[in-house]
Amino acid sequence: MALLTGGSSGIGLAVATELVKNGASVILVARREELLSKAKAELERITTRNSLRARIHILSLDVSDADEVDRIIPPLIDEIGTPDLCYIGAGIAHPDHFEKISQEIFQRTMDVNVGGAWNVLSAVVPRMKNKKGGATIIIVSSLAGLVGTYGYSAYAASKFALVGLSQCLRNELKPEGIDVKVLCPQDTDTPQLAAENETKPDETRRISRNAAVMSPQTVAKALLKALGKKKFLIIPGTTGRMGWFVYRLFPRLVYGMFDREVSYIRKRKAAT
């Protein structure tokens, strides 16, 4: 059994799809009932086509609401069963220049991305501790949670926080038989990325213009391949891993590239 927040679309749904194909039952958690129902129907077609016994459960829930999470998830787990895998993927992003990001947007970003993870894990972890055979937690951060990128101040703040949370939980929960991993994908072709493009600054577009965009299915397969392995940080894709490697060894080189691209945009705007 796997519980997935942000499981109605994007990477979360791709992960759920791979799990179901392998016979695992899933609980999809997201806010929008329409998307959840569509995702459930899609997964049930897979189970029917492949004669699988996997069960598909859906739960409409705003994970940033701690009271609602605490009221709904524990009884659900007690009824259905404690998940072997908890995937924390619910998240939002609103890229823009720092001065244009309102306090409301920043707070909502932190509430959903960080608070949502905290709320769900607070409900799930105590039950996972009692699960025979151990369990796994996957927290979805981003390459923006490892390297701060122009235009992503609110989002990066939340994703850096998730990396820190993952590191702490990895150390605390290993003795309890719970394996914690953090997933840091590069840009992925999801509805969230499409929404980001509506507010993304020109400088950000310039910096990322040559970056490869991964498919959710590729990210999901890389994640499942890492399950059961002694690997904490999962960066799917050669481009992402190479970027992280270069940044760790030569941060000035990366910052220099950022500066050149920003300067190019500023000069172009000044000339028009």
C-alpha positions as CSV (number, residue, x, y, z in Angstrom):
1,M,0.0,0.0,0.0
2,A,1.3,3.5,-0.9
3,L,-0.1,6.9,0.1
4,L,0.7,9.6,-2.3
5,T,0.1,13.3,-1.8
6,G,-0.1,15.3,-5.1
7,G,-1.1,11.9,-6.6
8,S,-3.7,13.1,-9.0
9,S,-1.4,14.4,-11.7
10,G,2.3,14.9,-12.8
11,I,5.0,12.9,-11.1
12,G,2.7,11.7,-8.3
13,L,0.3,10.1,-10.8
14,A,3.2,8.6,-12.8
15,V,4.6,7.1,-9.6
16,A,1.2,5.7,-8.7
17,T,0.9,4.2,-12.2
18,E,4.2,2.4,-11.9
19,L,3.2,1.1,-8.4
20,V,-0.2,-0.1,-9.6
21,K,1.5,-1.9,-12.6
22,N,3.5,-3.8,-10.0
23,G,0.4,-4.8,-8.1
24,A,0.5,-2.2,-5.3
25,S,-2.6,-0.6,-3.9
26,V,-2.6,3.2,-3.6
27,I,-4.2,6.1,-1.8
28,L,-4.2,9.2,-3.9
29,V,-4.4,12.5,-2.0
30,A,-5.0,15.8,-3.7
31,R,-7.3,18.8,-3.4
32,R,-9.4,18.6,-6.6
33,E,-12.0,15.8,-6.7
34,E,-12.3,16.0,-10.5
35,L,-8.6,15.2,-11.1
36,L,-8.7,12.5,-8.4
37,S,-11.7,10.8,-10.1
38,K,-10.0,11.0,-13.5
39,A,-6.8,9.5,-12.0
40,K,-8.7,6.7,-10.3
41,A,-10.4,5.8,-13.5
42,E,-7.1,5.8,-15.4
43,L,-5.5,3.5,-12.8
44,E,-8.5,1.2,-12.6
45,R,-8.3,0.7,-16.4
46,I,-4.7,-0.5,-15.8
47,T,-5.8,-3.0,-13.1
48,T,-8.6,-4.3,-15.3
49,R,-6.5,-4.6,-18.4
50,N,-3.7,-6.5,-16.5
51,S,-6.0,-8.5,-14.1
52,L,-4.4,-6.9,-11.1
53,R,-5.8,-6.9,-7.6
54,A,-4.5,-3.5,-6.7
55,R,-7.0,-1.2,-5.0
56,I,-7.3,2.5,-5.8
57,H,-8.5,4.9,-3.1
58,I,-8.8,8.7,-3.5
59,L,-9.0,11.4,-0.8
60,S,-9.8,15.0,-1.5
61,L,-7.8,17.0,1.1
62,D,-5.8,20.2,1.5
63,V,-2.7,18.9,3.1
64,S,-1.8,22.4,4.4
65,D,-4.8,22.1,6.8
66,A,-3.3,20.4,9.8
67,D,-6.6,19.8,11.6
68,E,-8.2,18.2,8.5
69,V,-5.2,16.0,7.9
70,D,-5.2,14.9,11.5
71,R,-9.0,14.3,11.4
72,I,-9.0,12.3,8.2
73,I,-5.8,10.4,7.5
74,P,-5.2,8.5,10.8
75,P,-8.7,6.9,10.7
76,L,-8.3,6.1,7.0
77,I,-5.0,4.4,7.6
78,D,-6.5,2.5,10.6
79,E,-9.2,1.2,8.2
80,I,-7.3,0.5,5.1
81,G,-3.8,-0.3,6.5
82,T,-0.6,1.5,7.2
83,P,1.2,2.3,3.9
84,D,4.5,0.7,3.1
85,L,5.4,3.8,1.1
86,C,4.5,7.4,1.8
87,Y,5.2,9.8,-1.1
88,I,5.1,13.5,-0.3
89,G,4.6,15.2,-3.6
90,A,1.9,17.9,-3.1
91,G,3.4,21.3,-4.0
92,I,2.9,24.6,-5.7
93,A,5.2,27.2,-7.3
94,H,4.8,30.8,-8.4
95,P,8.0,32.1,-9.9
96,D,8.6,35.8,-10.1
97,H,11.0,38.5,-9.1
98,F,11.3,38.6,-5.3
99,E,9.7,42.0,-5.0
100,K,6.7,40.8,-6.9
101,I,6.0,37.8,-4.8
102,S,3.4,38.8,-2.2
103,Q,3.4,37.7,1.4
104,E,0.3,35.8,0.7
105,I,1.9,33.8,-2.1
106,F,5.0,33.1,0.0
107,Q,3.0,32.0,2.9
108,R,0.8,29.7,0.8
109,T,3.9,28.2,-0.8
110,M,5.4,27.4,2.6
111,D,2.1,26.2,4.0
112,V,1.5,23.7,1.1
113,N,5.1,22.6,0.3
114,V,6.5,22.4,3.8
115,G,3.5,22.5,6.1
116,G,1.7,19.9,4.0
117,A,4.7,17.5,4.2
118,W,4.9,18.1,8.0
119,N,1.2,17.6,8.5
120,V,0.9,14.3,6.6
121,L,4.1,12.9,8.0
122,S,3.0,13.7,11.5
123,A,-0.1,11.6,10.9
124,V,1.7,8.7,9.1
125,V,5.1,8.3,10.8
126,P,3.8,7.1,14.2
127,R,2.0,4.3,12.5
128,M,4.9,3.4,10.2
129,K,7.1,2.8,13.2
130,N,4.9,-0.1,14.2
131,K,4.9,-1.7,10.7
132,K,6.7,-5.0,10.4
133,G,9.2,-5.2,7.6
134,G,9.9,-1.5,7.6
135,A,8.6,1.3,5.4
136,T,9.8,4.1,3.0
137,I,9.2,7.8,2.9
138,I,9.8,9.8,-0.3
139,I,9.8,13.5,0.0
140,V,9.8,15.4,-3.3
141,S,12.0,18.5,-3.3
142,S,13.6,19.8,-6.5
143,L,16.9,20.8,-8.0
144,A,15.8,24.2,-6.9
145,G,16.1,22.8,-3.4
146,L,19.8,22.2,-4.0
147,V,20.7,25.2,-6.1
148,G,18.8,28.5,-5.7
149,T,17.6,29.7,-9.1
150,Y,16.7,33.2,-10.3
151,G,13.0,33.9,-9.9
152,Y,12.3,31.0,-7.5
153,S,12.9,32.6,-4.1
154,A,9.6,31.4,-2.4
155,Y,9.7,28.0,-4.1
156,A,13.4,27.4,-3.4
157,A,13.0,28.4,0.2
158,S,10.3,25.7,0.6
159,K,12.3,23.1,-1.3
160,F,15.5,23.7,0.6
161,A,13.4,23.3,3.7
162,L,12.2,19.9,2.5
163,V,15.8,18.8,1.9
164,G,16.7,19.7,5.5
165,L,13.6,18.0,6.8
166,S,14.4,14.9,4.8
167,Q,18.0,14.8,6.2
168,C,16.7,15.1,9.7
169,L,14.1,12.4,9.3
170,R,16.6,10.1,7.5
171,N,18.7,10.2,10.7
172,E,15.9,9.9,13.1
173,L,13.9,7.2,11.5
174,K,16.5,4.8,10.2
175,P,16.7,3.1,13.6
176,E,13.0,2.7,13.4
177,G,13.2,0.7,10.2
178,I,11.9,3.6,8.0
179,D,14.0,4.5,5.0
180,V,13.7,8.2,4.0
181,K,14.7,9.5,0.6
182,V,14.5,12.9,-1.1
183,L,13.7,13.2,-4.8
184,C,15.2,16.3,-6.6
185,P,14.0,16.3,-10.2
186,Q,14.9,18.9,-12.8
187,D,12.1,20.6,-14.8
188,T,9.4,18.0,-15.5
189,D,6.6,18.2,-18.0
190,T,3.7,18.6,-15.5
191,P,0.7,20.9,-15.1
192,Q,2.7,22.8,-12.4
193,L,5.5,23.6,-14.9
194,A,2.9,24.9,-17.4
195,A,1.5,27.1,-14.6
196,E,5.0,28.3,-13.7
197,N,5.5,29.6,-17.3
198,E,2.8,32.1,-16.8
199,T,4.7,34.1,-14.2
200,K,8.3,33.1,-14.9
201,P,10.7,36.1,-15.3
202,D,12.5,36.5,-18.6
203,E,15.8,36.0,-16.8
204,T,14.7,32.6,-15.6
205,R,13.5,31.6,-19.0
206,R,17.0,32.6,-20.4
207,I,18.8,30.6,-17.7
208,S,16.8,27.5,-18.3
209,R,16.3,27.8,-22.1
210,N,18.6,24.8,-22.9
211,A,17.7,22.6,-19.9
212,A,16.1,19.3,-20.8
213,V,12.6,18.8,-19.5
214,M,11.9,15.3,-18.2
215,S,8.7,13.3,-18.5
216,P,6.9,12.3,-15.3
217,Q,7.2,8.7,-16.4
218,T,11.0,8.9,-16.6
219,V,11.2,10.5,-13.1
220,A,8.8,7.9,-11.7
221,K,10.8,5.0,-13.1
222,A,14.1,6.4,-11.7
223,L,12.5,6.7,-8.3
224,L,11.2,3.2,-8.2
225,K,14.6,1.9,-9.4
226,A,16.1,3.6,-6.3
227,L,13.7,2.0,-3.9
228,G,15.3,-0.6,-1.7
229,K,18.8,0.8,-2.4
230,K,21.0,2.6,0.1
231,K,20.5,5.9,-1.7
232,F,19.2,9.0,0.1
233,L,19.4,11.7,-2.6
234,I,17.7,10.8,-5.9
235,I,18.4,13.1,-8.8
236,P,16.8,11.6,-12.0
237,G,18.3,12.4,-15.3
238,T,21.9,13.0,-16.5
239,T,21.5,16.7,-16.9
240,G,20.3,17.2,-13.3
241,R,23.0,15.0,-11.8
242,M,25.7,16.8,-13.9
243,G,24.4,20.2,-12.9
244,W,24.5,19.3,-9.2
245,F,28.0,17.8,-9.6
246,V,29.3,21.0,-11.3
247,Y,27.7,23.2,-8.7
248,R,29.2,21.3,-5.8
249,L,32.7,21.5,-7.3
250,F,32.6,24.8,-9.1
251,P,29.9,27.0,-7.7
252,R,31.5,30.2,-9.1
253,L,31.2,28.7,-12.6
254,V,27.5,28.2,-12.1
255,Y,27.0,31.7,-10.6
256,G,29.0,33.2,-13.5
257,M,26.6,31.5,-15.9
258,F,23.6,32.9,-14.1
259,D,25.1,36.4,-14.0
260,R,25.8,36.3,-17.8
261,E,22.3,35.3,-18.7
262,V,20.7,37.9,-16.4
263,S,23.0,40.6,-17.8
264,Y,22.0,39.6,-21.3
265,I,18.3,40.1,-20.5
266,R,18.9,43.4,-18.7
267,K,20.9,44.8,-21.6
268,R,18.3,43.7,-24.1
269,K,15.5,45.3,-22.1
270,A,17.6,48.5,-21.7
271,A,18.0,48.7,-25.5
272,T,14.3,48.5,-26.3
